[in-house]
Amino acid sequence: MRRGPGIAAALVVLGAGAVAGGGLWALHRAEAALARRGLHWQGRRVSGAAVTWIEVEGDGVHADRVVGRLLPRPTITLVGVDVDVATLDVAALDVARLGASDSPRPTADGERPAAIPRSVRVEVEDLAVRWGQRVLVDGLAGPLRPTVALSGDGVRIERRDGAWQASLDRAVDLGPLRAQGRLDLRWAGDDLHADFRAQDAVLSHPLLANGPLPPHPLRVTLDHRLDDGTVDLALRLGDVEAVVTGHVDLRSRRADLHVSADAVPLDAVIDLFGRYVPEGDRATCRGTVGLSVDVSGPPLRWEAWPRAEDLTCQGVLGDIDALRSGAVTWKAMGPDGQPTIKRTGPGRPLWTPWPEARRVGEAMMAAEDIRFLEHPGYDLVAIKEVLDEIAGGSDRLRGGSTLTQQLAKNLYLDGERTLARKLRELIYALDLEASLDKRHIMQLYVNIVELGPDIHGVGAAAHTYFARRPGALTDREAAFLAALLPDPRGGYRRAMAGHPPNARIDAILDNMGRAGLRTPEEVARARRDRLLILPPPP
């Protein structure tokens, strides 16, 4: 079944054949030609100088009625027209088929020309255009010939100097985006240009924050060539900019695109989230972030590359001297799942200074953050690895957070799984890295980290699992504690049931060797050691 021009012109030609041709012979010829193009209708009424076709349908086009009249002038009226753009071959659409002709008579080969005689006026009432189930515009009315000038509520479509032009003022509800804005379109030959502007665009998605982000100005511009599929799109939301380049084939619905947000100021990203990142009001943040994504499909394939340059944040931490000493208060999850206040620091039971906790701390670096001693609080390599796992369809997803970011979350934040929380986590992590050295960061981390139900810190964990101080643990025992980190409560239950994560422990020991934290001989010895865990209390 032919799409595009055959069906797009079909409703108009349906009336033109009879109105301009004059007589049943012309009527039957027009209907036969349209049937070959896949158009059908439920009925036809002839009354005087008018012909009405009822419930006319084609591929992507439906009309309640098509009415052709001879008097007072030849006119075709399309009533209740619904066009589904998703099923039309837009790239093949040839508006020239609606061009003028003074010869409605058959050509030498017996076929009537597709063009409409100049004498015939064409108009539409109640035209709706949609993409699948999403209505793009509706309620349009106006002439299609001799000029195109359709209008509706906040919509105007014209054809001028060989180019289609449209303007729409309306609310946009597209995925996470809500906006009241204006869209201007221009389509000339193979060139399509679109420009959308909204003063107060709002993004809302549970992965962004626990509510709608504050409104920001939005502008999107698009240039698309229909012949070769070239796409150039630019987007600006607030002070965050991104560009999309590549190709889109409308016939096959295939795309090959590159998305890039380069050198976006970190404070511009923070501003997008408003009250969901309250630290932005008192933090002084510098540096830029970026992301590049290559997308193709179908089938969908993508790869992303994160970037960051010279990130710093300061001004969000409290008492730096207390943090440096290890004396902190934080909110942790109690054994009943309810938050409880915890305190640790020198002089408190089971507090462990870094020299005594170092063996366990190094195992935790090997398990969770192998580049801890090198990165500035975030690890682009780890983030890239996580993005690759997601792109590959992995069901085993991890957060890519550094130990500094985990410390920031444990000290200052809750378990909310949103981009806003990750951004807050980054702000605190950058300030921790700027205010403390790596030794003090690790000393804080090992003394507050959860390692089982109501077991916080390596002092409590070493006592619970092995009845010893952390400094007396073997490398294998230290690696066991590090292996609990992804799921400390689940790890506790499995260990107490006699199922410690031995494969994970061996992998952590191997990482310690590769990182130069242990010699090959020390790794081999630790792999041979037995792991004896105390049974749970009766």
N, C-alpha and C positions, 0 to 999 in steps of 0.2 A: 504494500500500500504506500503510495507516494505521500510524503509529508511536506511541510514547508509551503512553497508557493502554491501548489495545487489546492491544498485545503484552505490556506489563508485567503485566496481569491475566490474560493468556491461559493461561499455564501453570497458574495456580491454578484458573481456571474449567474447564479441561479435566477435572480430576479431580472438581470439585464437581458438574458436570452429571450425571455418572453416580452418584456416591456419594450425593448428596442426592436426586437425582431418582428413583432406583430403577427400573432397567429399560433395555432396549435403546432404547426410544423416546427417553428422556432422553439416552442416550449418543450416538445419531445426531444429535439436535438440537444438542448441545454441539459435536460434531465439525464439523458443517456451519457453525455460527457461527464457530468458530475458523478454519476454512479460509478463510472470507471475509476474515478479518483477516490473512491471510498466514502462518498457522502451519501447519506440516506435520510429519509424523513418519514414521519408516520402518516401524513396526509396532506392533501392539497385542496384548496377551495378556490373556485373561479367565480367572481362576481363583477359583472360589468367590465370595467376597464382595470380591474385589480385581480391579482393572483396572490394567494397566501399559502405558503408552505408551513406546516406545523411540526414542531419538535425535530428540527434539522440537526443532524449530528455528523461529525467527521472525526478524524484523528486529532484530538486535542481541542476541538471546537464544538460548541453546542449553541443553538439559538432556539428560543421558544417559538419565534415566528420570523419568517422572511416575507415581507410584503412588497410586491411590485405594482406600481400604479402608473397609468398613462397620463391621467389628468390631475391637476391642471398642467403638470409637466412630468415627463418621465422620471420617476423617483423609486428608489429601492430603499426600504427601511428595515434594518435589522433590529429585532427587539429581543431583549433578554439574552444577550450573547455572553457566553462564558468561554474564555480561552485559557488553556493550561499550557503555560510556556515550557514546562518541563517535558512535555511530549512533542513539542515542535522542534524541527531542525532549524534553529535560528540562523545558523551559519549559511543555510541555503535559501533563506527567505529573500525573495526578490520582489521588492515593492513595485518594480517596473511593470509587473503583470497587472497592476491596477492602473496602468497608463491609459492614455486616450486613444480612441479609434473612431473614425467616422464610417467604418465599414463592418456592420454586423453580419453581412452575408457570408455564407460559407466560402472557404478558400478552394483552390483547385483540387486539393486532395480530399475535399468533403468535410474538413474539420473547421469548426467555428473558431475564430481567434479568441484567446483568453482575455484580451484587453477589453475594456468597457468603452462603449461609444461616449464621445464628449458630451453628448446631449443628455446623458443620464446622470441625475443627481443621486448620491448615495449618502445615507445618514444612519446613525445608530442611536438606539435608546437603551439605557441600562446595560452598559458593557462592563464586565468584570474580567480582570486578568489575575491569574494566580499561578503559583509554582507548587504543584502537587496540592496539598491541602491548605497551604498558606495563601491567603488572599493578598495580592499586592496592591491592586486598586479596584474599586467597584463604583457603580453608579455613574459611569461616564456617559455623556451624550453629546451629540453634535454631528457636523458634516464630515464625511470621508472623501467626498468629491463634490465640486471641483477642487476644493482645498480641504485639508485635514485640520480641524480645530475642535478637539474634544475637551470637555471640561467636566468637572465634578467637584465634590467637596474637597477643597485643597489640592486639586489636581488639574493640570492643563497639559494637553498633548497637541503639538502642531507639526506640520511638515512645511518647511520653508526653505527655498533655494536648494531643493534636492536633499535636505537633511531633516531627520526627525529630531524634534526637541520636546522635552518634557520637564515639568517642574511639579514636585509633590511636597506639600506641607502637611506633615502628619506624624502621628506617634509611631515609633518603631519598637517592636517587641521581637527581638531576634536572639534566641539562645539566652546568654547571660546579660544581654544589652537591653536597656530601656532608655528611650530618648524621644524627645519631641524636636524634630528638625526639618530641614529642607533638603530635598534631593533634586539636583539638576542633571539632566541627561541630554546628550547630543550624539546622534547616530548618523554618520554620513558615509555611505559606501561601506568599506570594511573597518572604519574607525568608530569606536564607541568610547565616549568619555562620560564619566560620572563624577559628581562632586556632592558629598553629603556633609552637612554642617549641623551641629546641635550644640546649644549653649550649656545644657545641663544633662549630660549623658550619665547614666548610672549602670554600674556593673553589679550583678548579684549572682553569686554561686557559692555553694557550701565549701568548695575547695579554696575560695578566696578569703572569706571571712564568715563570721556567724551572722551576717546581715548585709544589707546593701551598702556598697561603698558610697562615699559622698559624691555628689554630682561634680562633673568636670567638663570643660569644653571638649568637643570631639570634632575632628575633621577627617574625612576619608576621601581620597581622590583615586580614580581608576582610569587607566587608559588601556584599551584592549583592541587588538586587531583581529578581526574575524577570519581573515584569510590565512594567516600563519599562527594564530593563537597566542601571540605575544601579550603578556600581562605586565603592567607596571602599576603597583598600588602603593600609596603612601598613607599612613595612619598616624594621627597625633591625638593622644588622650592626655589632657593636662599638659605636662612638659615631657611626656614620654613619647618617643617617636619610633616607628617601625616601618619597614618597606618590604614589599613582596614583589619578586620578579620571577619570570619564567614563561611557561606556555600552558594553555588550557585548550584542549580539543573538544569543542561542543558536540561534535558528532559522536565521538566515542566516550564522552564524559571523562576523558583521561587528563590528568594534570601532572606537571613537573615543575615544582615551584621552589624558590629559595626565600625564606623568611629571615629577616635580619633586624635586630634592634642593637645598634652599635653605640657604645660610649654613652649610655644613659646615666645621668647623675643619680647616685644612690638616694640623695634627698628628694629627687623628683619621684622616684618609686615610692618612698615613704609617704610623700604627700598624697599619693593616690588613695592610701588606706585610711587617712584621717584618724578618727577616734579609735580605730582598731589597732593602731600602733601608737599608743599614747607616749611612748618614749621619744617619738619624733619631736615633741614640743620642747624637750630639754636637751636632746642630743645634738652635738655638733658632728655631722657626718660629711665626709668628703670621699672622692673617688667615683669611679664609674663601673657599671655592670653592663653586660650585654649577653645576647643569645642569638645564635644562628641555627636555623633548622632547614634541612632539605626534605621536601615532601614529594612523593610521587604515588601514582595509583590511578585506578585500582589494578591490583590489590594494593592496599595502603602500605607504604613503606616510608620510614622517616629516620633521620639521624640528627642529633642536636649537639651543639658545641657551646658550653657556657664560657663567659669571659668576665674578668674583673680586673680593675687596675687601681692600685694605690688606695684601697679601701681603709678608712679609719672612722671610728666613732668614739666620742668621749663625752662624759657628763651624765651618764645614767647610773653609774654604780654609787653605792652609799659610802660607808667607811672603808677606805682603801687599806688603812692600817690593820683593821680587823680582818679583812680578807687575806692580807699578807700573812697574818699570824695564824689563820685557820679558824678563828672564832666566828662562827656564823649561825644564824637561825634561818630555818627554811620550812616550807610546808611539804610534808610527804604523805604518801598514802598509807593509812594504817592497815592492820590485818583484816579489819572488817570492811575495807574499801572506802572508808571515810577519811578525809584529810585530817592530819594531825601535825602539831608543831614539833619540830625537832631542833635540837641544839648540839653543837659539837665545838671542839676547840681544845687548846692546851689545858690540862687539869681536869677535863671531863673523862668519865670512864670510857675506855676502849678507843680514845683518840689516838691516832698513830701519826707521828711525824714522818716526813718524806723519807729520810734515810732508812727507817724500819719498813716502810711500805713500798720501797722501790722495786723489790722483786715482783710484787703483785702489779704495781703500776706499769712496769715494762711489759708484763704479759697482757695487760689491758691495751696498751699501745699496739702491740702486735695483733690483738684481736679486733680492735675497733678503729684504730687510727695510726697506721704504720708510718705516716709522714708527720706525726704530731710535732716532732722537734724542728721541723722545717717550715710548716705552713704558718700563715698569719692569723689563724683562727677559723679559716674556711679552706677547703681542699677541692680545687676545681677538678683534679683527677678523679677523686671519689664521686663527685657530682656527675661527671661524664660517664663513669661506670654505671651509676644508677640509671641515668637516662638511656644508656645502651640496653640495660636489662629490661626496662619498660618497653622500649621500641621492639625488642626481640620477643615480647609477649611473656616474659617471665612472671610466674606466679609468686616467686619469692622476692618481694620488694623490700628494700632497706632505704633508710632516709638519707644516707650520705653525710650525716652530721659528724663533725669532728668531736673529740673529747671536750674541747672548749665549748662548743655549742651544746653538748649534752650537759655540761656543768651549768651553763646559762639557763637551760630549760629547768634543771632540777632546782636551782636556787631561786629563780624569779618567775617561772611560768608554769602553766598547767599542761595537760596532755592534749589540748586542742590540736586537731590535725588540719590546719589551714595554712595558706601561704602567709597570712598576716602573722601567725605565730612564728613561722620560720623566719620572717623578716625581723621580728622582735628578738628572736634568738640570735640572729646575726649581729644585731646592734650590741647586745650584751657581750657576745663573744669578742667582738672587735674591741670593746672597752676593756674587757678582761685582759686581752693580749697586750693592749697599750699600757695597762696599769700594773700588771704582774709579770714576773718572769715565768718560764715554763715550769720550774720546780714548784713554785707556789700554786700555780694552776693545778698541777697534778696532786699536790698535797690536799687541796680542797676537794678535788674530784674523788680521790680514794676514800675520803672520810665521810662523804655524804651519799655515794652511789648505792642504789638498792641492789642487794644480792640475795634476796629471798623475802618471804612475808615478814614485815617489820624487822628486817635485818638491813641496817644502813651502815655503810662503811666497812673497810676491810678488817678493822679490829673486831667488830661484832661477827663478821662472816668467818674469820679464822677461828674464833672461839666456838661458833655454832657447829661448823663442819669438821674441825680438827682439834678443838680444845687446845689451841696454841696461839701465840702472838704472831702477827704477820711476818715478823722478821725471822721466825723459825720455820716458815713453810719451805717446802721444796719447790723446784721449778714446776713440777707437774701439778702440785697442789695450787700454786699460784695460777697456772694456766686453767685449772678447773674453775677457779673463781672468775677468771676473765670470760670463760665460756658461758657463764650464767647471764651475761649482760643483755643479750637480746630479749630474754624472757625469764627474769630472775625467779618469779613465783612458779612458773611451770618447770624451770630447771631444778628448783628445790624439790618439788614433788617427785620428779623423775629420779633425782639423786637419792632421795630417801626411800624410794622403791627399789633401789639397787641398780639403776640404769643411768650412770653418769655418761656424759657426752664424750666418750673416749676419742672418737674420730675428730671431733672439733678440738679437743685438747691437743691431739697430735698436730693438727694443722696450725694451731697457735704456736706451739713449740717450733715448728718448721719456720713460721714467719719470724720468730725471734732470731733464729739462726740467719735467715736471709737479710734481716735488718742489722746484723752485726751486734745484736744485744746478747747473744750467746755464741760460744764456739761450737763447731760441729760436734766435738766430743761431749760438750755439755748437753746439747740437744739429744744426741744418741742416748746418753745416760738417763735423761729425763723421760724419754720415750719408753725405756725399759722399767722405770720405777713403777711400783704398785701404788694404787690410790685407795687409801683406807678412809672412808667417811664415817663419822659417828652416826649411829642410828638416831632417829628422832626420839625425843623424850617420851616416856610412857604417858 
